[in-house]
Amino acid sequence: MLPEQDDRSVQRAAARLRRAVEALGISHVHNPPKKVVTVSMGLALYDRASRGDIGRTLYSASELIIAARKAGGDVAMARNGRPSG
């Protein structure tokens, strides 16, 4: 959850978080080819002004996490279905 952020700033934050986790170098032998812990994320924006359904936004994010894992992991998947950052 990143309040008051736009799509671009959320994608930049996700990229920084992914790099930071990988840089920890936590061993994970079942994660080829990097062999360290990495992160997959789903990025879904909730527009408070439009009073959208927060449940749908969270569901969308969870679906995007699944898509990120299917894309090979270590990515942040945005709503457009393309890996981000």
C-alpha positions in Angstrom: 0.0 0.0 0.0 1.5 3.3 -1.1 -1.0 6.1 -0.5 -1.1 9.2 -2.7 1.1 7.7 -5.4 0.6 7.5 -9.1 1.3 4.6 -11.4 4.8 5.7 -12.3 5.9 6.3 -8.7 4.4 2.9 -7.6 6.4 1.1 -10.3 9.6 2.9 -9.3 9.0 1.9 -5.6 8.3 -1.7 -6.6 11.6 -1.8 -8.6 13.5 -0.4 -5.7 12.0 -3.0 -3.3 12.7 -5.9 -5.7 16.4 -4.8 -6.1 16.7 -4.3 -2.3 15.4 -7.8 -1.5 17.7 -9.4 -4.1 20.7 -7.4 -2.8 20.2 -9.1 0.6 21.6 -12.2 -1.0 19.5 -14.6 1.0 20.3 -18.1 -0.3 17.5 -19.9 -2.1 18.7 -22.9 -4.0 15.3 -23.5 -5.6 15.3 -20.1 -7.4 17.4 -20.6 -10.5 19.3 -18.9 -12.0 19.8 -16.3 -9.2 19.9 -18.7 -6.3 18.7 -15.9 -3.9 15.3 -14.8 -2.6 13.5 -12.5 -5.0 10.1 -10.8 -5.0 7.1 -11.0 -7.3 4.5 -8.3 -7.0 1.1 -7.3 -8.4 0.6 -3.6 -8.8 -3.0 -2.4 -8.8 -4.1 1.2 -8.2 -7.1 2.2 -6.1 -8.6 5.5 -7.0 -10.1 6.8 -3.8 -11.7 9.7 -5.7 -13.8 7.4 -7.8 -14.9 5.4 -4.7 -14.0 2.2 -6.4 -14.3 -1.2 -4.8 -11.2 -1.9 -2.7 -12.0 -5.6 -2.8 -11.7 -5.6 -6.6 -8.4 -3.7 -6.4 -7.0 -6.3 -3.9 -8.3 -9.1 -6.1 -6.7 -7.5 -9.1 -3.3 -7.3 -7.2 -3.5 -10.9 -6.2 -4.2 -12.0 -9.8 -1.2 -9.9 -10.9 1.0 -11.6 -8.4 0.0 -14.9 -10.0 0.8 -13.5 -13.5 4.2 -12.3 -12.2 5.1 -15.7 -11.0 4.0 -17.3 -14.3 6.1 -14.8 -16.1 9.2 -16.2 -14.3 9.1 -14.3 -11.0 11.2 -11.5 -9.8 8.9 -8.9 -11.5 6.3 -6.5 -10.5 3.3 -7.0 -12.8 1.2 -4.0 -13.6 -2.5 -3.9 -14.5 -1.6 -3.7 -18.2 -0.3 -7.3 -17.9 3.3 -6.3 -18.6 6.3 -6.6 -16.2 7.3 -3.4 -14.6 10.7 -2.1 -13.6 
